Amino acid sequence: MRFATAPAIVAAIVMAGCAQFGSQPHADSQPVRWSNSPQPIEPEALRPSGRLARNDLVVLLPKPGGTIGGVIVRTEDGQEILLNKAYAGAHIDGPGAMQPVTYDAARAKREFSPVVAALPARPATFLLYFLEGNDELTPESEREVERIFAEIAARPYPEILVIGHTDAVGNAQFNDQLSRQRAQRVRDDLVKGGTSADCIEVSARGKREPLVPTSQGVSEPRNRRVEINVR
């Protein structure tokens, strides 16, 4: 079964078991006597079956903002169902045995809240802006740093990506160095604030990825930035 990418919950239950029992013969044990009595009837549920047992459920949940994505659920034999409405679902219990199901918000919350709670938090992105030509934060961005620390503290195992950028003033070599200085400055501030250096990755883009496209030599405050992605 294959799933297209979309905000969905997939619950799969696969049950299997085996047991082995063994014993050493006891000195006083009696020899086993065999009879020609008929074998007991094997319960139908225990008989081998060519049908693969499975219990898969896919339900499409709305995004936090209420928008809906989409997912195609497809079985190995080519049967497929398009899910493009909130709480639409597909239940698969074997080859060629897929049926559409419909949830509502209350039922989805009741049945899936433990699964949703176990999902990692969505990534959070922050932008810090810098004064022209150096690695000094603007006063507004100095205040924004506290929000970044709060987001990091809310995650048990944070992963942080810090990316430095510049505007189009100066040559490529200068801006590559400056963007790295800015990213390193933010990284150092995070470490000083108690964030482990091991969970921070630093990179620099120079002037190659402007937030606001400009001509060469144009000073654009919104391009003098560091992006921080916390996940």
C-alpha positions in Angstrom: 0.0 0.0 0.0 1.3 3.5 -0.8 0.3 6.9 0.4 0.8 10.2 -1.2 2.3 13.0 1.0 -0.4 14.9 3.0 -1.3 15.8 6.5 -2.8 12.5 7.5 -2.8 10.0 10.3 -1.9 6.4 9.5 -2.8 3.8 12.1 -1.5 0.3 11.4 -2.1 -2.7 13.5 -0.1 -5.8 12.7 -0.5 -8.7 15.1 1.5 -11.9 15.1 2.7 -14.3 17.7 4.6 -17.5 18.2 5.4 -19.7 21.2 7.8 -22.5 21.7 7.6 -25.0 24.5 10.1 -27.6 25.4 10.9 -29.9 28.3 13.5 -32.5 29.3 12.1 -36.1 29.9 11.7 -36.9 33.6 13.2 -40.1 34.9 9.8 -41.3 36.2 7.8 -40.3 33.2 5.7 -42.9 31.4 6.3 -43.5 27.6 3.8 -41.8 25.3 1.1 -44.0 23.9 -0.4 -43.2 20.6 -3.9 -43.9 19.4 -5.7 -43.8 16.1 -8.3 -41.4 17.4 -9.2 -38.7 14.9 -7.4 -35.4 15.2 -9.4 -32.5 16.8 -11.0 -30.1 14.4 -8.8 -27.0 14.0 -10.7 -23.8 14.7 -11.4 -21.9 11.5 -9.6 -18.8 12.8 -6.4 -20.8 13.2 -6.4 -22.5 9.9 -3.8 -21.2 7.4 -5.3 -18.7 5.0 -4.1 -17.2 1.7 -5.5 -13.8 2.7 -3.0 -11.5 4.3 -4.4 -10.1 7.5 -4.1 -6.4 8.0 -5.8 -3.5 9.7 -4.7 -0.2 8.2 -6.6 3.1 8.6 -5.8 6.4 6.9 -7.8 9.6 7.9 -7.2 13.0 6.5 -7.1 15.7 9.2 -7.3 19.5 8.5 -4.1 21.5 8.9 -3.9 23.8 12.0 -5.2 26.7 9.9 -8.2 24.7 8.7 -7.0 24.1 5.2 -7.2 20.7 3.6 -4.5 18.8 1.7 -5.0 15.6 -0.1 -3.8 12.0 -0.2 -4.3 9.0 -2.5 -4.4 5.6 -0.7 -3.5 2.8 -3.0 -3.4 -0.9 -2.3 -1.0 -3.4 -3.9 -3.7 -4.6 -6.4 -4.3 -1.1 -7.7 -7.4 -0.2 -5.8 -7.3 3.5 -4.7 -9.3 6.1 -2.9 -8.7 9.9 -3.0 -9.1 11.6 0.3 -9.5 15.4 -0.2 -12.1 16.3 2.5 -11.6 16.8 6.2 -11.9 13.6 8.2 -12.3 11.4 5.0 -10.7 8.0 5.5 -9.9 4.6 4.0 -9.8 1.3 5.9 -7.9 -1.6 4.5 -8.2 -5.1 6.0 -6.8 -7.2 3.2 -5.9 -7.3 -0.5 -8.7 -5.8 -2.5 -10.6 -5.0 0.7 -10.5 -1.2 1.1 -13.5 0.7 2.1 -14.1 4.5 2.5 -14.9 5.7 6.0 -15.9 9.1 7.3 -15.0 10.6 10.6 -16.0 13.9 12.2 -14.0 16.2 14.5 -15.3 14.7 17.7 -14.6 11.1 16.7 -11.2 12.0 15.3 -10.2 13.8 18.5 -11.5 10.9 20.6 -9.7 8.1 18.7 -6.5 9.9 17.5 -5.6 12.4 20.2 -2.9 10.1 21.6 -1.4 9.6 18.1 -1.5 13.4 17.4 0.0 14.2 20.8 3.0 11.8 20.0 3.8 13.6 16.7 6.7 15.9 16.7 5.9 19.6 16.9 5.7 21.5 13.6 8.9 23.4 12.7 9.1 27.1 13.8 10.9 29.7 11.8 12.3 33.0 13.0 14.0 35.9 11.2 16.6 38.1 12.8 17.7 41.3 11.0 21.1 43.0 11.1 22.6 46.5 10.8 24.3 47.1 7.4 27.7 45.8 6.9 28.2 44.0 10.3 26.9 41.2 12.5 25.0 43.5 15.0 21.3 42.8 15.4 18.7 45.5 15.0 17.0 46.5 18.3 13.7 44.8 17.2 15.6 41.5 16.5 17.3 41.7 19.9 13.9 41.4 21.5 12.9 38.6 19.2 15.7 36.3 20.6 13.6 35.6 23.7 10.9 34.0 21.6 13.5 31.7 20.0 14.7 30.5 23.4 11.1 29.8 24.5 10.5 27.7 21.4 13.7 25.7 21.9 12.8 25.1 25.6 9.4 23.8 24.6 11.0 20.9 22.6 12.6 17.9 24.4 15.1 17.2 21.6 15.4 20.4 19.5 17.2 20.6 16.2 18.2 24.1 15.1 19.3 25.3 11.7 20.9 28.8 11.5 21.3 30.3 8.0 23.0 33.6 7.4 22.2 36.0 4.5 23.3 39.5 3.3 22.0 42.1 0.9 23.5 42.8 -2.5 26.0 45.5 -1.3 29.6 44.3 -1.8 31.2 41.4 -3.6 30.5 37.7 -3.3 33.5 36.9 -1.1 32.7 39.7 1.4 29.0 38.7 1.6 29.8 35.0 2.1 32.1 35.9 5.0 29.6 38.3 6.5 26.6 35.9 6.2 28.7 33.3 8.1 29.7 35.8 10.8 26.0 36.6 11.3 25.0 33.0 11.5 27.9 32.3 13.9 26.9 35.3 16.1 23.4 33.9 16.5 24.7 30.4 17.1 27.0 31.8 19.9 24.2 33.7 21.5 22.0 30.5 21.6 24.8 28.6 23.2 25.5 31.3 25.8 21.7 31.2 26.6 22.0 27.5 27.4 21.3 25.7 24.1 23.5 22.7 23.4 26.0 23.4 20.6 25.5 19.8 19.4 21.9 20.5 18.2 22.8 23.6 16.1 23.8 23.5 12.5 25.2 26.7 10.8 25.3 27.6 7.2 25.7 30.7 5.1 24.2 31.8 1.7 25.8 35.2 1.2 23.7 37.3 -1.1 22.5 34.3 -3.2 19.1 33.9 -1.7 17.6 37.4 -1.1 14.2 37.6 0.6 13.5 40.7 -1.6 15.2 40.5 -5.1 17.2 43.6 -5.8 19.8 44.9 -8.3 23.5 44.5 -7.4 24.6 47.2 -4.9 21.2 47.9 -3.5 20.9 48.0 0.3 17.8 46.1 1.4 17.3 45.7 5.2 15.1 42.6 4.9 17.9 40.7 3.1 20.3 41.3 5.9 19.0 38.5 8.0 19.6 35.2 9.7 16.9 32.5 9.5 16.5 30.2 12.5 14.5 26.9 11.9 13.6 25.1 15.1 12.3 21.6 14.8 
